Amino acid sequence: MAAFGIDFGTTNSVLASVTDGDVSTVALDEPPHEWAELGFDKVLPTVIAQNGDSIDFGWSAKRNPNRLDAVKRLFATEDDVLVGTRSMKIEEAAAIFFRQISDRATNAGLDLDAAVVTIPANSRGVARFRTKVSAGLSGIEVLALLNEPTAAAMAYARHIEDDQRVLVFDFGGGTLDVTILRSVEGVFVEEASKGVGRLGGIDIDRAFA
């Protein structure tokens, strides 16, 4: 039986499947050729766009001027968002994106009904709550919310010796997160975790624009 992890990212989202200890990334979309060559064939851009009476997602939405980018970073500040000319609750907008992840997993032959979902280290209160609500509305039960730097450290657990203190930088699309963890008998214990919610790749791009 497979277990799943979802990185619901500011810029891109990724679905991982774990079966008998074997981890694989599930292809959710087909990027333009030049992006596929750079290794973007396993990510789904976290973009929602209006296309006439329907909604586009992922790479097709990314090329649509009537799009909503980075819905996740609005969790803490907005109640309603515009997708083109359509107004909807922010949880609804995120939920239809989570539903796309679920539907595309189904198309890949996987039964995605529960997952661990990663969140920024600075995610607090309403943002955490809305992440769980949005995934739940899409039919995905959130088994746990895991700080993104901690998830990154776990991916390299086999290379980290016991009783070591590890500093993880997570430079994401929307946030810059830093977490200090200690490895204790195969378990990571978070000692400190902090992030800046407006110091990610999107903000760097805007600063240079």
C-alpha positions, 0 to 999 in steps of 0.5 A: 500500500502506498503512502503519499507526501504533498509539497504544496508549494508557492511556485510548484507542487510535487507529489511523492509516493512511498511503497515498501520504502521506495520513494518516487515522484509522480509526474502530474503535468507535462511541461514545455520541452525546454523546461522538461530538460531542466528537470521540471517534468515532475512538478505541477506549477501552483497556478490556477487560471480562468479559461472561458467557463472552465479552470486551467491548472499547472503549465497551461495556467502558467501561460494564461494572463487570467491566472492566480499565482501563489495562492498559498501565500495568501492564506494568512491575509486574504479571505477571497481571491480572483481567478480571472473574473471569478471570485471564490473563497481562498479555501475553494481555490486551493481545494480545486488545486488539491483536487487536480493533484488527486485526479492526476494521481488517479490517472497515474493509477494511484489512490490518493485519499490521505497524505502528509503535507509540507508547509513553510516553517513560518506557517502559523494559525490560519494558514495551517488551518486553511491548508488542512481545510483545502486539502480536506475539501478536495477529498485528501485527508491530511495525516500531518503538516510537516515543516518544509525544512524538516522534510528536506532533512528527512530526505537526507537522513541516511547521511546524517549521523546520530546526535548531530545538530543540522541547520537547514535553509529552505529558499522557496518561491514564497519564503526563506525558512531556517530550521535547526534540528537534532538527530536523536536515535533516527528521529529528528527533533526540531530545536528552532524554526523560523521563516520570513514570509515575503523573502522567496524567489517571487520576491527576488524576481520582483526586486530585479524586475 
